[in-house]
């Protein structure tokens, strides 16, 4: 079935260091969404990328969609303790008329003050 | 502004018991979804609904049933609970897709343990 690989599974950084998580698909994607889940919380939508090579920024977060639309990355500059959580990418299910998403396994980010 | 509300928040069941998880949304969303989240597995879609009175199977539907009698409510039922169904269950809702996907809005989750 359709799969989305997300790496790394876990990353521990010192506050102020940068962080990047990657999402890879074997098939071409129509779009990709990113969600953040705080510990004990629920996933919260961050952003959607649609165009090849698209780059979007939200303050210290930079989201990129690959030129071939098979991969995406989320980069956080100068992490803060508020960035702690699991970051998920989500892609459109191949039967996509129903807004179904396939979620990656997530990257858990730990930030040490 | 409640968004998506799930009840209960926590529950412990014995093997073989039944229960229903309730999801209610006040955003007038057409689409609703039930996911389960297990360590290292991300979110997996159990069932979903694209409108009142319609439901469909997701990735992992076995052992679960759903109903969408009203647009704002989506119920997930476990007829005979099994330990393998111990998980965190999330409900989500969204507007219909229009070319690109719509963001999904999640409830706070139900933490279910089956002994």
HADDOCK unambig.tbl for C-alpha pairs under 7 A between the chains (distance, minus, plus):
assign (segid A and resid 31 and name CA) (segid B and resid 100 and name CA) 6.76 0.50 0.50
assign (segid A and resid 41 and name CA) (segid B and resid 108 and name CA) 6.32 0.50 0.50
assign (segid A and resid 42 and name CA) (segid B and resid 106 and name CA) 6.32 0.50 0.50
assign (segid A and resid 42 and name CA) (segid B and resid 107 and name CA) 6.60 0.50 0.50
assign (segid A and resid 42 and name CA) (segid B and resid 108 and name CA) 5.34 0.50 0.50
assign (segid A and resid 42 and name CA) (segid B and resid 109 and name CA) 6.74 0.50 0.50
assign (segid A and resid 43 and name CA) (segid B and resid 106 and name CA) 6.32 0.50 0.50
assign (segid A and resid 44 and name CA) (segid B and resid 105 and name CA) 6.96 0.50 0.50
assign (segid A and resid 45 and name CA) (segid B and resid 103 and name CA) 6.22 0.50 0.50
assign (segid A and resid 45 and name CA) (segid B and resid 104 and name CA) 6.91 0.50 0.50
assign (segid A and resid 92 and name CA) (segid B and resid 101 and name CA) 6.96 0.50 0.50
assign (segid A and resid 97 and name CA) (segid B and resid 97 and name CA) 6.74 0.50 0.50
assign (segid A and resid 98 and name CA) (segid B and resid 50 and name CA) 6.83 0.50 0.50
assign (segid A and resid 98 and name CA) (segid B and resid 97 and name CA) 6.53 0.50 0.50
assign (segid A and resid 99 and name CA) (segid B and resid 96 and name CA) 6.73 0.50 0.50
assign (segid A and resid 99 and name CA) (segid B and resid 97 and name CA) 5.32 0.50 0.50
assign (segid A and resid 99 and name CA) (segid B and resid 101 and name CA) 5.59 0.50 0.50
assign (segid A and resid 99 and name CA) (segid B and resid 102 and name CA) 6.72 0.50 0.50
assign (segid A and resid 103 and name CA) (segid B and resid 42 and name CA) 6.30 0.50 0.50
assign (segid A and resid 103 and name CA) (segid B and resid 43 and name CA) 5.89 0.50 0.50
assign (segid A and resid 104 and name CA) (segid B and resid 42 and name CA) 6.05 0.50 0.50
assign (segid A and resid 105 and name CA) (segid B and resid 40 and name CA) 6.11 0.50 0.50
assign (segid A and resid 105 and name CA) (segid B and resid 41 and name CA) 5.38 0.50 0.50
assign (segid A and resid 105 and name CA) (segid B and resid 42 and name CA) 4.14 0.50 0.50
assign (segid A and resid 106 and name CA) (segid B and resid 42 and name CA) 6.15 0.50 0.50
